Each structure stands twice: as structure tokens, then as C-alpha cells.
């Protein structure tokens, strides 16, 4: 726990105070063009963040929130200041990029719990230099600097500009982030994964092309996330030329910098599978949580843009779950697992576990008898990342570190069958009529494609339903090789590479669809804000049935009855 009030990024700020009781994912939770909160599940839904002093314990959810904040800063709709009570990386990094690269500063503070609570009671606040004033509250703020960071000879060489301005900038911002996170040093990482490659706004393109123009290049093997178009097929899909060309330019900027063009949000599905204990530098929340939790690798949940700086230097701040002490479970969640549950259970559990452990590592107990598959665990991790800022969870008897003892005195919470039923209802607020079935958030695996094909059982999609499965290129080729792709296409199913559901836009996203159904807890959470559509949720078999019939079951599955 920090013992002083700190200012991480200095800027003059004045405005009304907006207190968010929960952390907020700016990606999928905030409109990047207006600053309005669009997360339908968040208590601040509908609030306007622009020009306000925004308080939240920490951020949560996607690593892409840094890009959303940069877009808000470039468009003049950013908060005047961000004030956190706990460690935070994603929005802090976005603010640093806005200030250091584009001269659009906003203040970023981290206060002690007492100071945070005192500020939350005030209607307005002013930040000038290293001072916060709000009503009778007058707080001196201690600047965060990288002066005490232990650097090796190569770090110093990069800081001196020996490798060019792009690498120098990367090293400078890495140092500032490390200091803000309380790291004592930087450490070597073996591989990277880039997340900020979706054209959700122009900021990602502006940043990537600026770095490429500076001569940036990666120094370690680095994969890249899903992008906003099928890079080879977008022209035939009716994508507007301006959008398609911008999305392609964004992808090309990273390829120019030496990134391998994998274009998948699931690099752990055979493209880049780290070993247990391997120290890596990944972004993309589901990939980070899966790598830490299921594979036993080590990576912090690095925000967009920092992922590129890590790949350029091969260095990352030694903080968070890189450290043994921070991988210990801080809360235990006992789960009353319903008998006979299908694959829909796992995203529901991940979403609920994140709500109970919004910023701590949980240990989930009661699931070892269910023998979860890799797809089950992937769904668990992806949904957990929508409601928790943690980069790691443990499952007793299942995950590599799941049998390590939790912190002494760790609180014990519970997820009951009624909790799971309530989560199912939260994800199923849309009407029964379904016009779109959306599979692949994160990218669908080959086994998921096989399961969807088996559930179709030779039937075709209803004429009124579009069924779209998004996949990585390697999965697409494997499905093609075994004839699976032909069968799905004959049934009316579209299988699209390179982009995923958090990046699909019209017309690839069917404009006439009013209600979508998905098997993804991640997309069920984000879809109302991202797509402005109603949502239904269920197992992959239920999704296939909806594709054939055009309807979702009104009642919960039998195992929740």
C-alpha cells in the first residue's frame, strides 16, 4: 500500500468530480469520440467523462483502453484528470503517450485510500503543479520519476539515443511506467504480442504510423492481435474503401516494424505458445490471463503501445505477476458448480469471478471434478478479463499454480447456483428472435469449429440468420485441410480470419441484425456498447441451434433450473 499521494503525470486540471464506484474498461466501455460511458453493465453508464476529474479504484478490462484515452485526448474529449486509488497501467500509459508524443497532457494521480475518499466527497477539484485542491482539501502531491530505477548498460545506451529516437522514446516511457508501478528494475522478455492494431479510432493509426516513421522495429519475436478487417478479403465484403485502407495501413505499419502478421487474439493456439515459467511481454487481456493462468508463463497485462515499446527493447518493468509474491491468490472463491453444466458455465464463472476479485488474484475451488477443456479455460479467462483488472487466476486442481496455498487469512467468497443463474439472465436480456450468431471472441479454436459443425448435424442456417465464426489464419487453414471449412460454408456459416468480434463493423457485421447470440462472456459483456444490439448468450450447441431456428431459448439451460 502506498504511503503518499502521488502525481504520475502533471497537467493543470479543473472540473467537476465524477466518482466511479467500480473500475471501468475504456475499451468497450467508453465512446472514443465523445467520452460517454457506454458499458451497459457499469454503474456510471451514460455519464460523460470529458473535462471531468474522474475517480475510480483502478481500470479494468481490455488493454486497448490506452488507445481509447489517446483518441479522447486527440479529439478534446478526455477527462481533465484521472485519479486512482490502486495501481493502474492502461489509462496511465495512454495519458503518457498523449503528453509525450502529441502534447495533449492530462493529469494522472494515485492517492492513498484516505485522500481518495476525501476527494470523492467533493463536487469540484483543481490540480495545479504538484497540488490538489478541492474544498477544504489541500494535498501536496509527490512526483513519480524513474530516477531510482536500476538500469543495465543496454538500458542506458538506449536512453542516450544510441539506437535512435524511437528506441529512446520507448526506453523513456518504459522507465516512467516502471516507476509508476513501483518496479525496481526492468527485466528481459523473450516474446511480445501487440494489441493496439484495431482501427476502433484514428489514434491507433496515428500512433503506429508515427512510430514506423521514426524507424521503430521490434527486437524480439512478436505476434500481432486481430485487426479490423479480413486483410485479404475486405474489398469483396463491402467494407468502405476509406475504412478498409486505414485498417490495412494500421496492420502494415506494425508489419513494417517487424511484427509477424498473425492477426489473432489467441496467439496461444499454436502460433506462439510460451512455456511454463517463460517471461514474456504480451498485451490483449484474454491472451495475458490465459498465458499466466493456464500455461504458467509470466507477463503483466501490458497496455496498448507499451507492448510495442517492450517488443522494441526486449525489456519490461518487473512488477505485478512477474513477481512470485504477486502470483499468490489473495482471495478464495468457492464455487457451487451445477451438475451437468455445459460449456456456457465457464464464461459465466469467469465474469462472476472478476466481479468478486476486481483487482486481486483469485483461487477458484470446486471445479477440478469438471475436467475443463482448453476451450473452457479460455472462455473462463476471457470473461474474467472483462470484470477484473487482474492478469491471473488460479483453478485448484486444474491450472499449473492452482494448488499453491493462498495468502494467509485470504477471504473466502462464494459463487452459488443462483449467482450463475443471475449472470445468465444478465447476459440474456435480448428478445428470443436472433438474426446473428457470433462465435470467436477470442478467436475460435479448431475444436470449437468442429463442435459447431457437429451441433448443426447437417442442417443449414435459417435464411434470416447470419452465422459468423472469426478465427486465426492457422485455424482457418487447418479447417480447410480437413474439409470442415467446406461443410460450414455449405451450411451457410461464414468463417472469417484476421478480425474478431470486438473489432467487426458494418457491413461485415450484418446491419439488419437486431439481436445477436454468442457463446462468449467477453462479447456478451461488451457487445451492447460496441454494437448497440441486444444480446443472447448460450453454449456453442445453443448458438448452433439458434442459427438453424432463428430463436434463442427463453428459459435458462436445464442445469440452471
Secondary structure, 3 states (H helix, E strand, C coil): CCCCCEEEECCCEEEEEEEECCCCCCCCCECCCCCEECCCCCCCCCCECCCCEEEECCCCCCCCHHHHHHHHHHHCCCCCEEEECCCCCHHHHHHHHHHHHHCCCCEEEECCHHHHHHHHCCCEEEEECCEEEECCEEEECEECCCCCCECCHHHHHHHCCCCCHHHHHHHHHHHHHHHHCCCCEEEECCEEEECCCCCCCHHHHHHHHHHHHCCCCCCCEEEECCECCCCCCHHHHCCCHHHHHHHHHHHHHHHHCCCCCCCCCCCCCCCCCCCCCCECEECCHHHHHHHHHCCCCECCCCCCCHHHHHHHHCEEECCHHHCHHHHCCCEEEEECCCCCCCCHHHHHHHHHHHHHCCCCCEEEECCHHHCCCHHHHHHHHHHHHHHCCCCCEEECCCCCCCCCCCCCCCEEEEECHHHHHHHHHHHCCCCCECCEEEEEEEEECHHHHHHHHHHHCCCCCCCCCEEEEEECHHHHHHHHHCCHHHHHHHCCEEEEECECCCCCCCCCCCCCCCEEEECCHHHHHHHHHHHCCEEEECCHHHHHHHHHHCECCCCCCHHHC
